[in-house]
Amino acid sequence: MNCTEFLANLTDYFDAQTATALRSELEQHMAGCEHCTVTLNTTRQTIEIYRNKELFELPESIHERLRQAVLSKCAAKMKRQKLKQS
């Protein structure tokens, strides 16, 4: 089991739609892969927030950093598009 296979089966894992053998493989992979464990936990938390309709307020500093990052990406994309058109 590799990370790509783990991610491909993540939805079925959450929905308890995996065969026992596959579920065991997924859990063995997580035992040795911190990245996939974090992905699983983050996805689980996101689902819980969504199900509970919880509002999550971003701290102002994070909100501003996120806004600046989005604006920067948009500006870079627009610049690349203009260069392609020239």
JORA-V19548 format. One record per residue. SS is DSSP state (helix for helix, strand for strand, loop for the rest). PSI is psi as a letter, one per 20 degrees, with the letter a starting at -180 (* if undefined). D_LAST is the distance of its C-alpha to the last C-alpha in whole Angstrom. Layout:
<<SS,PSI,D_LAST> <SS,PSI,D_LAST>>
This chain:
<<loop,p,47> <loop,r,43> <helix,h,41> <helix,g,39> <helix,h,42> <helix,g,43> <helix,h,40> <helix,h,41> <loop,j,44> <helix,g,44> <helix,g,44> <helix,h,47> <helix,g,49> <helix,h,48> <loop,j,50> <loop,l,53> <loop,j,52> <loop,q,52> <loop,q,55> <helix,g,57> <helix,g,56> <helix,g,52> <helix,h,53> <helix,g,55> <helix,g,52> <helix,g,49> <helix,h,52> <helix,g,53> <helix,g,49> <helix,h,49> <helix,h,52> <helix,j,50> <loop,o,46> <helix,h,46> <helix,g,42> <helix,h,43> <helix,g,46> <helix,g,44> <helix,g,41> <helix,g,45> <helix,g,46> <helix,g,43> <helix,g,42> <helix,g,46> <helix,g,46> <helix,g,43> <helix,g,45> <helix,g,48> <helix,g,46> <helix,g,45> <helix,h,48> <helix,i,50> <loop,k,47> <loop,q,47> <loop,p,45> <loop,o,43> <loop,p,42> <loop,p,40> <loop,q,41> <helix,h,39> <helix,g,38> <helix,g,36> <helix,g,35> <helix,g,33> <helix,g,32> <helix,g,31> <helix,g,29> <helix,h,27> <helix,g,26> <helix,g,25> <helix,h,23> <helix,g,21> <helix,g,20> <helix,g,19> <helix,g,17> <helix,g,16> <helix,g,15> <helix,h,13> <helix,g,11> <helix,g,10> <helix,h,9> <helix,h,6> <helix,h,5> <helix,h,6> <helix,h,4> <loop,*,0>>
